Amino acid sequence: MARVVLKMSGEAVIDVDNGGIISADRLDEFSRQVAAALDADPNLQVGLVVGGGNIIRGKSLRGIPRITGDYMGMLATVINALPLKDSLAKFGRDSRILSGIDMPRVAEPYIQGRALRHLEKGRVLIFAGGMGNPFFTTDTAAALRASEIGASLLLYAKFGTDGVYDKDPRRFADAVKYKQMSYGEFLTKNLQVMDAEAVSLCRNHELPIYVFDTEGENAVREALLGEVEAGTYIGPVAAPTIDGQTTR
């Protein structure tokens, strides 16, 4: 039984053409690929975490206290989770939203045992509301939920970035991508692809991470099925590599 948690950035669902915060078409394409992966592997169990950056980034709000901004960001993830649930239903997939913040009219409270029962019944989990506490991002929430439900892999679907680089590839043409690296290497290099707290949590629970670009054709389906090698693997490996060449 393969159990995977996939974290998608909120920016991945922006309606770029019309300037809207959410694109139904992009949500549907994402859901189609999730459903296709589940159809291909009946033993696959999936949990999803969607960020809220398309709506608001609490920590970047000027004049707003950090704690208030963080709660605003958590609410944004719930807003994204609601249409994602409807989108999955279009492709025949039953799902449940489990929120770190109590809001019973729109989501169930996150309870580990309840989450596991939903998975056993073949439902897709949508983790929303972050961890329910300020100062933690959806990256860390994804790592925590994946650890709690005993996932074997944590997938990070980035928007327009196909892995971990030594520097921002969108700003530096000479940026070099890592094919694989250890948790310690990631933390030592202070890379910014995801939060250090999330990577530290994964290291503590020996939970491997795979970073890939959600924009590739069928990239989400392939990542869920373990059929793609274009991204970056982060885990308990001794010799990180860049573009297939060992770095030491």
Backbone as CSV, one residue per row, in Angstrom:
resi,resn,N_x,N_y,N_z,CA_x,CA_y,CA_z,C_x,C_y,C_z
1,MET,0.844,-1.191,0.000,0.000,0.000,0.000,0.879,1.241,0.000
2,ALA,0.775,2.059,-1.039,1.546,3.291,-1.131,0.692,4.455,-0.617
3,ARG,1.256,5.201,0.322,0.553,6.361,0.877,1.435,7.587,0.665
4,VAL,0.898,8.583,-0.030,1.685,9.744,-0.449,0.944,11.018,-0.090
5,VAL,1.696,12.029,0.332,1.138,13.372,0.516,1.776,14.292,-0.510
6,LEU,0.941,15.038,-1.219,1.403,15.963,-2.248,1.041,17.378,-1.849
7,LYS,2.059,18.245,-1.793,1.848,19.649,-1.467,1.969,20.486,-2.726
8,MET,0.924,21.251,-3.035,0.898,22.102,-4.219,0.813,23.557,-3.789
9,SER,1.573,24.417,-4.444,1.542,25.837,-4.112,0.242,26.464,-4.596
10,GLY,-0.212,27.475,-3.887,-1.421,28.171,-4.308,-1.257,28.859,-5.649
11,GLU,-0.026,29.285,-5.955,0.229,29.960,-7.234,-0.081,29.064,-8.433
12,ALA,-0.056,27.755,-8.227,-0.285,26.815,-9.330,-1.720,26.830,-9.824
13,VAL,-2.637,27.432,-9.067,-4.041,27.446,-9.493,-4.518,28.851,-9.874
14,ILE,-3.601,29.801,-10.001,-3.985,31.157,-10.393,-4.508,31.162,-11.827
15,ASP,-5.544,31.950,-12.064,-6.079,32.139,-13.411,-5.248,33.219,-14.094
16,VAL,-4.166,32.796,-14.717,-3.215,33.735,-15.308,-3.852,34.536,-16.434
17,ASP,-4.670,33.904,-17.250,-5.252,34.569,-18.416,-6.229,35.676,-18.052
18,ASN,-7.002,35.440,-17.001,-8.046,36.403,-16.645,-7.759,37.182,-15.366
19,GLY,-6.599,36.944,-14.784,-6.231,37.698,-13.590,-6.975,37.294,-12.334
20,GLY,-7.586,36.120,-12.335,-8.324,35.665,-11.165,-7.440,34.910,-10.188
21,ILE,-7.907,34.756,-8.957,-7.096,34.074,-7.942,-7.162,32.558,-8.086
22,ILE,-8.228,32.049,-8.711,-8.374,30.603,-8.873,-8.851,30.290,-10.288
23,SER,-8.179,29.347,-10.931,-8.589,28.877,-12.248,-9.243,27.512,-12.103
24,ALA,-10.520,27.433,-12.470,-11.225,26.147,-12.413,-10.578,25.147,-13.361
25,ASP,-10.098,25.617,-14.504,-9.465,24.720,-15.469,-8.180,24.119,-14.906
26,ARG,-7.387,24.929,-14.219,-6.140,24.419,-13.648,-6.431,23.444,-12.512
27,LEU,-7.431,23.747,-11.706,-7.824,22.814,-10.654,-8.282,21.493,-11.256
28,ASP,-9.061,21.573,-12.332,-9.564,20.355,-12.965,-8.437,19.520,-13.566
29,GLU,-7.444,20.179,-14.138,-6.319,19.435,-14.710,-5.543,18.726,-13.601
30,PHE,-5.354,19.410,-12.495,-4.687,18.791,-11.348,-5.493,17.593,-10.848
31,SER,-6.790,17.780,-10.688,-7.653,16.700,-10.193,-7.699,15.530,-11.164
32,ARG,-7.708,15.839,-12.460,-7.710,14.776,-13.465,-6.494,13.880,-13.300
33,GLN,-5.337,14.482,-13.051,-4.116,13.701,-12.915,-4.108,12.895,-11.614
34,VAL,-4.636,13.477,-10.549,-4.742,12.724,-9.295,-5.641,11.514,-9.494
35,ALA,-6.786,11.729,-10.134,-7.717,10.622,-10.395,-7.088,9.574,-11.301
36,ALA,-6.332,10.002,-12.292,-5.684,9.055,-13.211,-4.660,8.195,-12.474
37,ALA,-3.933,8.795,-11.538,-2.961,8.028,-10.762,-3.664,6.998,-9.881
38,LEU,-4.775,7.391,-9.286,-5.526,6.459,-8.444,-6.147,5.341,-9.269
39,ASP,-6.561,5.659,-10.479,-7.098,4.619,-11.368,-6.002,3.633,-11.767
40,ALA,-4.796,4.146,-11.971,-3.689,3.290,-12.405,-3.175,2.396,-11.284
41,ASP,-3.293,2.858,-10.049,-2.808,2.083,-8.909,-3.878,2.052,-7.821
42,PRO,-4.700,1.014,-7.780,-5.775,0.924,-6.797,-5.277,0.911,-5.346
43,ASN,-4.011,0.621,-5.143,-3.465,0.583,-3.784,-2.918,1.927,-3.320
44,LEU,-2.983,2.924,-4.191,-2.442,4.242,-3.858,-3.410,5.002,-2.958
45,GLN,-2.868,5.629,-1.922,-3.640,6.502,-1.036,-3.003,7.887,-1.073
46,VAL,-3.834,8.928,-1.222,-3.315,10.267,-1.473,-3.876,11.295,-0.498
47,GLY,-2.975,12.099,0.041,-3.341,13.281,0.803,-2.817,14.502,0.066
48,LEU,-3.598,15.569,0.038,-3.228,16.783,-0.684,-3.164,17.970,0.271
49,VAL,-2.193,18.830,0.034,-2.085,20.091,0.760,-1.924,21.183,-0.290
50,VAL,-2.815,22.153,-0.290,-2.691,23.265,-1.225,-2.403,24.536,-0.440
51,GLY,-1.437,25.315,-0.905,-1.085,26.558,-0.230,-2.141,27.631,-0.462
52,GLY,-1.877,28.810,0.069,-2.821,29.912,-0.085,-2.206,31.144,-0.715
53,GLY,-1.012,30.977,-1.317,-0.281,32.122,-1.839,-0.964,32.831,-2.987
54,ASN,-1.889,32.162,-3.672,-2.633,32.826,-4.741,-3.614,33.851,-4.194
55,ILE,-3.973,33.713,-2.918,-4.933,34.612,-2.293,-4.226,35.620,-1.387
56,ILE,-3.376,35.109,-0.504,-2.696,35.997,0.425,-1.479,35.310,1.027
57,ARG,-0.429,36.060,1.225,0.741,35.603,1.968,0.817,36.428,3.246
58,GLY,0.378,35.830,4.320,0.247,36.569,5.572,1.522,37.232,6.046
59,LYS,2.653,36.526,5.924,3.900,37.065,6.465,4.425,38.243,5.663
60,SER,3.887,38.471,4.471,4.354,39.578,3.643,3.477,40.820,3.760
61,LEU,2.427,40.764,4.572,1.524,41.901,4.721,2.153,42.977,5.596
62,ARG,2.240,44.167,5.068,2.809,45.271,5.830,1.769,45.864,6.776
63,GLY,2.184,46.118,7.991,1.296,46.722,8.968,0.355,45.750,9.645
64,ILE,0.396,44.475,9.242,-0.448,43.446,9.853,0.420,42.575,10.758
65,PRO,0.043,42.393,12.019,0.841,41.530,12.903,1.040,40.143,12.299
66,ARG,2.203,39.552,12.521,2.531,38.256,11.934,1.491,37.202,12.293
67,ILE,1.058,37.175,13.525,0.102,36.141,13.934,-1.209,36.292,13.164
68,THR,-1.692,37.524,13.042,-2.918,37.763,12.281,-2.736,37.359,10.824
69,GLY,-1.605,37.748,10.242,-1.327,37.394,8.852,-1.269,35.903,8.635
70,ASP,-0.681,35.176,9.600,-0.600,33.723,9.454,-1.980,33.080,9.485
71,TYR,-2.858,33.566,10.353,-4.214,33.019,10.374,-4.955,33.349,9.077
72,MET,-4.713,34.523,8.529,-5.315,34.869,7.233,-4.844,33.895,6.154
73,GLY,-3.556,33.555,6.179,-3.020,32.594,5.221,-3.629,31.217,5.387
74,MET,-3.852,30.796,6.634,-4.478,29.491,6.870,-5.895,29.454,6.316
75,LEU,-6.626,30.549,6.483,-7.979,30.610,5.940,-7.956,30.557,4.412
76,ALA,-6.928,31.137,3.818,-6.797,31.094,2.352,-6.658,29.662,1.857
77,THR,-5.974,28.815,2.619,-5.835,27.422,2.187,-7.182,26.695,2.223
78,VAL,-8.043,27.086,3.139,-9.382,26.485,3.179,-10.188,26.920,1.963
79,ILE,-10.054,28.186,1.588,-10.740,28.689,0.392,-10.326,27.876,-0.833
80,ASN,-9.035,27.571,-0.954,-8.565,26.768,-2.088,-9.029,25.318,-1.993
81,ALA,-9.135,24.805,-0.773,-9.519,23.399,-0.599,-10.953,23.137,-1.040
82,LEU,-11.834,24.110,-0.877,-13.246,23.900,-1.206,-13.463,23.609,-2.693
83,PRO,-12.953,24.448,-3.618,-13.140,24.093,-5.033,-12.326,22.879,-5.459
84,LEU,-11.226,22.594,-4.760,-10.462,21.393,-5.081,-11.300,20.151,-4.800
85,LYS,-12.038,20.156,-3.715,-12.920,19.030,-3.390,-13.969,18.835,-4.491
86,ASP,-14.578,19.942,-4.922,-15.577,19.861,-5.992,-14.950,19.371,-7.293
87,SER,-13.718,19.818,-7.552,-13.039,19.412,-8.782,-12.751,17.921,-8.782
88,LEU,-12.299,17.383,-7.675,-12.042,15.947,-7.588,-13.313,15.138,-7.822
89,ALA,-14.441,15.667,-7.356,-15.713,14.970,-7.539,-16.077,14.854,-9.022
90,LYS,-15.672,15.835,-9.829,-15.949,15.774,-11.270,-15.317,14.539,-11.908
91,PHE,-14.222,14.068,-11.302,-13.500,12.923,-11.861,-13.750,11.652,-11.042
92,GLY,-14.853,11.671,-10.325,-15.298,10.472,-9.633,-14.551,10.150,-8.356
93,ARG,-13.893,11.148,-7.772,-13.117,10.899,-6.569,-13.739,11.562,-5.348
94,ASP,-14.086,10.734,-4.389,-14.623,11.216,-3.118,-13.466,11.741,-2.275
95,SER,-13.664,12.878,-1.644,-12.594,13.463,-0.838,-13.166,14.083,0.424
96,ARG,-12.286,14.346,1.366,-12.668,15.000,2.605,-11.659,16.099,2.925
97,ILE,-12.182,17.256,3.329,-11.320,18.348,3.782,-11.159,18.217,5.285
98,LEU,-9.918,18.135,5.728,-9.597,18.074,7.154,-8.828,19.337,7.513
99,SER,-9.382,20.133,8.400,-8.804,21.440,8.693,-8.142,21.498,10.059
100,GLY,-7.018,22.215,10.099,-6.344,22.452,11.378,-7.037,23.510,12.207
101,ILE,-7.961,24.252,11.592,-8.775,25.248,12.286,-10.218,24.769,12.252
102,ASP,-10.884,24.766,13.394,-12.257,24.279,13.450,-13.189,25.188,12.654
103,MET,-13.848,24.627,11.665,-14.896,25.317,10.895,-15.841,24.251,10.356
104,PRO,-16.672,23.680,11.233,-17.453,22.478,10.917,-18.416,22.618,9.755
105,ARG,-18.785,23.814,9.357,-19.712,23.957,8.240,-19.051,23.678,6.895
106,VAL,-17.722,23.753,6.845,-17.048,23.568,5.556,-15.985,22.474,5.568
107,ALA,-15.581,22.017,6.750,-14.506,21.021,6.815,-14.600,20.233,8.113
108,GLU,-14.056,19.023,8.069,-13.948,18.226,9.276,-12.704,18.657,10.055
109,PRO,-12.722,18.525,11.366,-11.490,18.805,12.120,-10.459,17.722,11.835
110,TYR,-9.186,18.115,11.800,-8.160,17.103,11.572,-8.008,16.239,12.818
111,ILE,-8.229,14.952,12.652,-7.998,13.943,13.685,-7.289,12.797,12.986
112,GLN,-6.180,12.372,13.515,-5.371,11.372,12.817,-6.167,10.109,12.506
113,GLY,-6.876,9.582,13.495,-7.631,8.355,13.279,-8.689,8.510,12.206
114,ARG,-9.345,9.648,12.191,-10.356,9.908,11.166,-9.712,9.975,9.789
115,ALA,-8.546,10.616,9.696,-7.831,10.700,8.424,-7.494,9.306,7.900
116,LEU,-7.016,8.448,8.775,-6.648,7.097,8.364,-7.873,6.299,7.898
117,ARG,-9.000,6.496,8.548,-10.217,5.773,8.141,-10.673,6.237,6.754
118,HIS,-10.562,7.528,6.509,-10.932,8.039,5.180,-10.043,7.419,4.102
119,LEU,-8.765,7.307,4.382,-7.841,6.702,3.419,-8.206,5.248,3.171
120,GLU,-8.518,4.533,4.223,-8.870,3.120,4.091,-10.138,2.931,3.260
121,LYS,-11.003,3.951,3.239,-12.235,3.889,2.455,-12.039,4.411,1.033
122,GLY,-10.785,4.705,0.677,-10.488,5.128,-0.683,-10.703,6.596,-0.962
123,ARG,-10.837,7.412,0.068,-11.073,8.839,-0.125,-9.751,9.608,-0.201
124,VAL,-9.764,10.664,-0.984,-8.618,11.565,-1.042,-8.734,12.545,0.119
125,LEU,-7.634,12.768,0.811,-7.623,13.737,1.900,-7.133,15.083,1.387
126,ILE,-7.806,16.140,1.796,-7.350,17.498,1.513,-7.082,18.165,2.859
127,PHE,-5.824,18.361,3.174,-5.446,18.971,4.440,-5.438,20.490,4.274
128,ALA,-6.250,21.178,5.051,-6.370,22.629,4.958,-6.180,23.252,6.341
129,GLY,-6.119,24.577,6.363,-6.003,25.265,7.643,-4.644,25.148,8.287
130,GLY,-3.641,24.756,7.497,-2.285,24.629,8.042,-2.234,23.679,9.221
131,MET,-1.448,24.064,10.221,-1.354,23.285,11.456,-2.272,23.844,12.532
132,GLY,-2.976,24.923,12.173,-3.853,25.553,13.154,-3.139,26.503,14.077
133,ASN,-1.849,26.711,13.840,-1.042,27.593,14.682,-0.222,28.536,13.814
134,PRO,0.015,29.763,14.285,0.843,30.690,13.515,2.309,30.281,13.528
135,PHE,3.097,30.943,12.673,4.546,30.756,12.563,4.951,29.474,11.833
136,PHE,3.985,28.748,11.295,4.296,27.545,10.530,3.640,27.656,9.157
137,THR,4.388,27.314,8.113,3.873,27.413,6.751,3.175,26.122,6.331
138,THR,2.577,26.162,5.128,1.954,24.946,4.606,3.008,23.896,4.245
139,ASP,4.246,24.301,3.990,5.320,23.324,3.792,5.459,22.447,5.035
140,THR,5.536,23.106,6.183,5.695,22.365,7.435,4.434,21.585,7.768
141,ALA,3.270,22.160,7.472,2.009,21.440,7.698,1.964,20.167,6.874
142,ALA,2.429,20.242,5.623,2.446,19.059,4.765,3.369,17.990,5.335
143,ALA,4.539,18.401,5.815,5.483,17.445,6.409,4.898,16.811,7.663
144,LEU,4.206,17.608,8.473,3.603,17.086,9.696,2.489,16.086,9.376
145,ARG,1.571,16.458,8.491,0.461,15.547,8.164,0.986,14.260,7.527
146,ALA,1.979,14.387,6.661,2.551,13.188,6.039,3.153,12.271,7.088
147,SER,3.826,12.850,8.067,4.421,12.045,9.139,3.345,11.396,9.995
148,GLU,2.286,12.142,10.278,1.229,11.638,11.152,0.472,10.462,10.538
149,ILE,0.244,10.503,9.236,-0.529,9.418,8.611,0.359,8.301,8.086
150,GLY,1.663,8.408,8.317,2.566,7.338,7.908,2.806,7.272,6.419
151,ALA,2.857,8.433,5.753,3.134,8.457,4.318,4.549,7.961,4.052
152,SER,4.726,7.365,2.884,6.051,6.871,2.501,6.827,7.893,1.689
153,LEU,6.148,8.964,1.248,6.797,9.963,0.407,6.032,11.270,0.515
154,LEU,6.786,12.365,0.532,6.201,13.703,0.499,6.591,14.361,-0.815
155,LEU,5.605,14.700,-1.621,5.831,15.328,-2.914,5.599,16.829,-2.817
156,TYR,6.553,17.596,-3.355,6.386,19.045,-3.429,6.245,19.437,-4.893
157,ALA,5.022,19.815,-5.284,4.764,20.233,-6.656,4.989,21.739,-6.744
158,LYS,6.121,22.130,-7.290,6.455,23.542,-7.419,5.864,24.101,-8.707
159,PHE,5.694,25.395,-8.752,5.128,26.059,-9.924,6.248,26.729,-10.703
160,GLY,6.644,26.091,-11.837,7.673,26.666,-12.682,9.096,26.383,-12.243
161,THR,9.283,25.503,-11.261,10.621,25.109,-10.815,10.671,23.590,-10.765
162,ASP,11.603,22.982,-11.515,11.601,21.526,-11.667,12.534,20.807,-10.706
163,GLY,12.806,21.397,-9.561,13.641,20.737,-8.571,14.338,21.741,-7.674
164,VAL,15.388,21.275,-7.023,16.173,22.111,-6.113,17.450,22.553,-6.822
165,TYR,17.693,23.844,-6.817,18.881,24.421,-7.450,19.773,25.068,-6.393
166,ASP,21.025,25.288,-6.782,21.940,25.945,-5.852,21.615,27.428,-5.677
167,LYS,20.825,27.988,-6.626,20.308,29.350,-6.515,19.092,29.465,-7.413
168,ASP,18.377,30.542,-7.305,17.106,30.696,-8.014,17.313,30.638,-9.529
169,PRO,16.806,29.598,-10.185,17.010,29.466,-11.635,16.262,30.514,-12.444
170,ARG,15.271,31.159,-11.844,14.529,32.192,-12.555,15.281,33.525,-12.564
171,ARG,16.283,33.623,-11.708,17.082,34.857,-11.645,18.502,34.663,-12.135
172,PHE,19.012,33.438,-12.075,20.398,33.180,-12.439,20.462,32.086,-13.505
173,ALA,20.980,32.446,-14.658,21.050,31.496,-15.772,22.014,30.350,-15.501
174,ASP,22.979,30.565,-14.604,23.968,29.530,-14.333,23.590,28.656,-13.126
175,ALA,22.341,28.756,-12.675,21.903,27.919,-11.554,21.988,26.447,-11.939
176,VAL,22.417,25.615,-10.999,22.613,24.180,-11.253,21.669,23.377,-10.363
177,LYS,21.035,22.384,-10.961,20.042,21.587,-10.238,20.667,20.365,-9.577
178,TYR,20.202,20.076,-8.376,20.570,18.847,-7.680,19.611,17.735,-8.101
179,LYS,20.152,16.583,-8.420,19.321,15.409,-8.683,18.891,14.750,-7.376
180,GLN,19.802,14.702,-6.431,19.470,14.176,-5.114,20.408,14.801,-4.090
181,MET,19.946,14.857,-2.857,20.759,15.407,-1.784,20.205,14.934,-0.450
182,SER,21.034,14.994,0.561,20.606,14.572,1.894,19.863,15.713,2.574
183,TYR,19.113,15.365,3.622,18.445,16.397,4.404,19.469,17.405,4.925
184,GLY,20.571,16.885,5.463,21.592,17.743,6.044,22.195,18.688,5.031
185,GLU,22.410,18.186,3.813,22.972,19.031,2.764,22.019,20.181,2.437
186,PHE,20.754,19.876,2.344,19.758,20.910,2.066,19.776,21.982,3.155
187,LEU,19.795,21.537,4.405,19.747,22.485,5.514,21.033,23.289,5.631
188,THR,22.165,22.642,5.405,23.452,23.335,5.496,23.570,24.421,4.435
189,LYS,23.085,24.144,3.240,23.175,25.108,2.145,22.117,26.206,2.251
190,ASN,21.192,26.064,3.202,20.158,27.079,3.430,19.392,27.393,2.144
191,LEU,18.985,26.350,1.441,18.250,26.516,0.198,16.809,26.940,0.492
192,GLN,16.212,27.677,-0.447,14.940,28.334,-0.171,13.738,27.714,-0.887
193,VAL,13.912,26.542,-1.462,12.807,25.922,-2.198,11.651,25.581,-1.269
194,MET,11.971,25.175,-0.053,10.952,24.899,0.947,11.505,25.263,2.315
195,ASP,10.640,25.268,3.299,11.052,25.695,4.630,11.967,24.679,5.297
196,ALA,12.964,25.202,5.996,13.898,24.337,6.706,13.186,23.505,7.767
197,GLU,12.154,24.076,8.396,11.424,23.326,9.426,10.779,22.069,8.838
198,ALA,10.278,22.189,7.609,9.648,21.034,6.964,10.672,19.944,6.693
199,VAL,11.852,20.340,6.193,12.895,19.358,5.893,13.405,18.713,7.179
200,SER,13.553,19.500,8.236,14.000,18.949,9.522,13.007,17.925,10.052
201,LEU,11.730,18.217,9.907,10.701,17.281,10.368,10.757,15.987,9.570
202,CYS,10.945,16.109,8.261,11.056,14.911,7.423,12.289,14.100,7.801
203,ARG,13.388,14.781,8.095,14.593,14.070,8.513,14.350,13.306,9.811
204,ASN,13.666,13.927,10.750,13.407,13.277,12.034,12.575,12.008,11.875
205,HIS,11.719,11.991,10.847,10.833,10.832,10.631,11.266,9.989,9.438
206,GLU,12.458,10.294,8.897,13.004,9.560,7.745,11.991,9.494,6.600
207,LEU,11.363,10.621,6.350,10.371,10.732,5.283,11.024,11.368,4.060
208,PRO,11.188,10.632,2.970,11.818,11.199,1.769,10.935,12.243,1.100
209,ILE,11.593,13.163,0.405,10.925,14.278,-0.262,11.288,14.239,-1.750
210,TYR,10.317,14.521,-2.584,10.599,14.639,-4.011,10.020,15.956,-4.504
211,VAL,10.867,16.803,-5.076,10.468,18.119,-5.567,10.394,18.068,-7.088
212,PHE,9.279,18.495,-7.659,9.121,18.448,-9.110,8.277,19.628,-9.580
213,ASP,8.244,19.832,-10.883,7.492,20.932,-11.481,6.098,20.461,-11.853
214,THR,5.090,21.073,-11.288,3.716,20.668,-11.570,3.279,20.995,-12.987
215,GLU,4.050,21.833,-13.693,3.648,22.280,-15.030,3.998,21.280,-16.130
216,GLY,4.805,20.297,-15.847,5.131,19.304,-16.867,3.913,18.477,-17.253
217,GLU,3.909,17.961,-18.473,2.779,17.168,-18.942,2.603,15.910,-18.091
218,ASN,1.424,15.778,-17.504,1.101,14.640,-16.625,2.092,14.495,-15.471
219,ALA,2.716,15.612,-15.073,3.746,15.548,-14.030,3.192,15.082,-12.691
220,VAL,1.984,15.511,-12.363,1.386,15.127,-11.082,1.087,13.635,-11.069
221,ARG,0.487,13.135,-12.123,0.194,11.695,-12.213,1.468,10.876,-12.099
222,GLU,2.484,11.259,-12.852,3.730,10.497,-12.854,4.422,10.543,-11.500
223,ALA,4.386,11.701,-10.844,5.014,11.806,-9.532,4.304,10.921,-8.507
224,LEU,2.984,10.900,-8.547,2.227,10.065,-7.614,2.501,8.585,-7.833
225,LEU,2.773,8.222,-9.076,3.040,6.817,-9.405,4.529,6.478,-9.364
226,GLY,5.371,7.458,-9.072,6.813,7.212,-9.011,7.434,6.955,-10.357
227,GLU,6.865,7.552,-11.406,7.326,7.272,-12.766,8.170,8.388,-13.370
228,VAL,8.568,9.370,-12.594,9.315,10.500,-13.138,10.608,10.690,-12.349
229,GLU,11.666,11.099,-13.035,12.957,11.298,-12.388,13.548,12.675,-12.706
230,ALA,12.697,13.597,-13.131,13.199,14.898,-13.565,13.392,15.877,-12.419
231,GLY,12.907,15.550,-11.235,12.984,16.475,-10.117,14.184,16.245,-9.234
232,THR,14.020,16.569,-7.950,15.094,16.416,-6.968,14.609,15.574,-5.801
233,TYR,15.406,14.562,-5.459,15.114,13.688,-4.313,15.906,14.180,-3.108
234,ILE,15.234,14.330,-1.973,15.884,14.711,-0.718,15.612,13.609,0.292
235,GLY,16.652,13.022,0.808,16.453,11.922,1.750,17.744,11.531,2.427
236,PRO,17.780,10.365,3.022,18.968,9.901,3.748,20.022,9.331,2.807
237,VAL,20.548,10.171,1.917,21.598,9.734,0.999,22.914,10.364,1.407
238,ALA,24.001,9.634,1.161,25.316,10.088,1.617,25.971,11.058,0.653
239,ALA,25.719,10.900,-0.645,26.436,11.711,-1.626,25.461,12.431,-2.554
240,PRO,25.108,13.699,-2.245,24.223,14.441,-3.123,24.862,14.650,-4.480
241,THR,24.029,14.725,-5.508,24.552,14.902,-6.859,23.928,16.104,-7.532
242,ILE,24.658,16.660,-8.490,24.140,17.732,-9.320,24.191,17.243,-10.755
243,ASP,22.993,17.186,-11.396,22.900,16.704,-12.770,23.599,15.363,-12.978
244,GLY,23.415,14.472,-12.001,23.933,13.111,-12.143,25.378,12.943,-11.737
245,GLN,26.073,14.030,-11.400,27.486,13.930,-11.012,27.592,14.135,-9.492
246,THR,28.302,13.254,-8.820,28.445,13.393,-7.378,29.215,14.649,-7.059
247,THR,28.809,15.302,-5.953,29.441,16.565,-5.598,30.645,16.368,-4.704
248,ARG,30.864,15.155,-4.228,32.061,14.917,-3.429,32.370,13.421,-3.430
